[in-house]
Amino acid sequence: MKGITYLIYTKSKVGILLSIRVSKGKSNEFEIIVPYNAEHIARIKTIPGRKWDAEGKKWLIPGCSESIEQLKDLFSENDLIIDKGITGDNKISYFDGRAYRINLLKKMTDSLKLKGYSQKTIKSYISHAGLFLDYCDKTGEQVDEDDIEKYLLYLLEKKQTSHAYVNQAINSIKFLFGAVLKKDKVSVDLPRPKRESKLPEVLSKKEVLGILSNVNNKKHKAILFMIYSAGLRVGEAVRLKITDIDKDRMLIHIVQGKGRKDRYSVLSKVALKTLEEYMEIVKPYYWLFPGEEDGKHITERSVQKIFEKAREKAGIQKKASVHTLRHSFATHLLEGGVDLRYIQELLGHQSSKTTEIYTHVTEKSVRSIQSPLDSIMSTKYETDTNEY
């Protein structure tokens, strides 16, 4: 009996984690460590032979199967997640859901790192996997295809998340079952919702100018200038180093952008001038845009807030984010006659199909078309005029 760990995990309805185990080096006893709750402590006090260990801040009860049964009666078996591996008094095991999830997600994190996934992708995958496991309330070994389908329907129907969000969840679940739990059969045929066809929000040149004109801080102005002038993702902009700016060739070196790919983008003369004015004041030594913490770059959220504040001051009502500057960069280049292949290279798109979406939002593609209503009314106006 010594050295065996017994764990009882109550569901979120009760909200208490009971850790019951045999104390090493002592007579057979179960230790109960539980957050303070008057009702639950009152229940524990009804167990014969129980005692309070003030130094260890835990309850001790006789280490026998009768004590386990009493705990099950006191806290209701329906409120316990019990492992199926019960073969006798000395092998009673209860499932600690919280500890299990922490351990499983750690394994998943390690596996993602070994496979070279970016920190942003790892954070997203772990978040999705954690939410999925919380929803199922089972071990990975117990989960089947029906559980996954129910969760996906829950996201779509009850939570009303986007199809893109659900597809991210599927990618995470597939990795969890394929790479971590080695249950490829579960993850192969997961149903995927059809991707929504959405056009990117684009700002006009006048609106971009309005936003950039409403930023007074030199550092803030420089980073927004860089994002728009080169079509950078906000994550790429905040991670720029001083050595990534090539003044001689007027290029910006984006190191390990999305998909862990290096690329070059254009360095605007206006952006460079703004950048040099900022650097003259701040004098950064490693990161081009250092953050408040020593040795770290400015955070993406900080840049998002800078943009949001400037957009509000400019009086722009569009649902634009700092990423909209990247969409606007691509659209304005296309409207200026730049070949789509060059825009694809500047943006770092792997597929030309991703870049082609900007052909649907250019002014040239839509504004050059006359509405039939204008044509009809114009003809009517000419006819009415001729009658007089």
NORGI-V554996 format. One record per helix or strand of 3 or more residues. SS is the DSSP state (H for helix, E for strand). FROM is the first residue (numbers start at 1). LEN is the number of residues. Records with the same first field share a line. If there is no record, write none. Layout:
SS = FROM-LEN, FROM-LEN
This chain:
E = 5-6, 17-6, 29-5, 51-3, 58-5, 251-4, 263-4
H = 38-7, 65-11, 77-3, 89-3, 97-18, 119-18, 145-14, 163-18, 184-5, 205-9, 218-13, 234-5, 242-3, 269-14, 300-14, 324-12, 340-8, 352-9, 363-5, 372-16
